[in-house]
C-alpha cells in the first residue's frame, strides 16, 4: 500500500531492497513490525547508479525505472530500506516528503536519513542511529506458531529435536566438507546421548560438495534432512519452530540472529574461528550466554529469546512519533 506521507501516522509503510534475500528479509521484517500490511518494492538500478549508490546524481529520479519514478509522485508515509541501492532510494524519497529508515551502514553521513538502524558490531554511532545485536528478522512467537502449523510432521520425531543449520564459507571464515563432518558428528553425538533426532538444513551459501556430503551421510540417529529443492519445500522455519536445541555454523549473522530468537539453546561450531566484524557479534552473544561453543560435552542451558525487531520497531515509532 502506498499513501501520501501523513505526520504521526504509521500507515503507508513501504519496504525497499535490491531483492537479495538478506536485505529484503530485514526491510520487510521492520516494515511489518511497524504496519500490519506494508508494501514492498524491489529496486532494479540503472547505470550509473548501480555502481554509485547511495550517492546522488542529477536525474536520479530515474535511477530505478518507471515504477519508482511513479512512486515519487505519491510517496509513502514511511520507507524502510536495506542495502546500498535502497539507501539511494530512501534518500530520494526523503526529498519528496517521506520519512525514511535505512538499515545497515549506508557508508555516508547518517543525516541523509531520518533514522539509520545498524548492527552493533558495525560500530556505527550517531544521534539518529539505532543499534541492535545481530540483524532484523520476523521470528517471534506468532511466526514460530505458524511454522509449527506449516510443518506438523516434525513433531513426530524423537525429542530432543536438534536443528542443525549448515552455512558455508565466507570472507571471515572457511567451511568445507571436513568442517561439515565435524559439525554433524557433534550434533549426532548430542542426539544419540539424549535419544533425540536431527533436523538438518543447508542454506544458500552451502557449497555443492557439502550438500553432496549431507545427502550421502549415513543416518546414525532419526534424521530429517533438506539438501536442496529436490527435497521439496525448505522446512527451515519448521526446524526453528520445533527445535529443542540448535547447532549451527558461525558464518551467517542473519541465521544466528534467527536461531537466537527461538527459545532453544544455540551451540555454535568454532565461534573463535570467525574474524572481522562478525566476530564482534559472536562475542556479544557469548557474553550474553545466548550461545555456547558446540563440543562433545555440550549440554542444554536456560536462555531468553533475543528479539531485536520488536525493540527496534518500538524505538522507531517513538523517535518518529508514529501511532
Secondary structure, DSSP 8 states (H G I E B T S, - for coil): ------TT---SEEEEE-S-HHHHHHHHHHHHHHSTT-EEEE----TTHHHHTTS--TTGGGTTHHHHHHHGGG--SEEEEESHHHHHHHHHHHHTT-EEEEES--SS-GGGSSEEEEEGGGT---TTEEEESS-----SHHHHHHHHHHTGGGGGS-SSEEEEE----BTTB---HHHHHHHHHHHHHHHHHHT-EEEEE--TT--HHHHHHHHHS--SS-EEEE-SGGGSS--HHHHHHH-SEEEE-SS-HHHHHHHHTSSSEEEETTGGG--HHHHHHHHHHHHTTSEEE--TT----------HHHHHHHHHHHHHT--
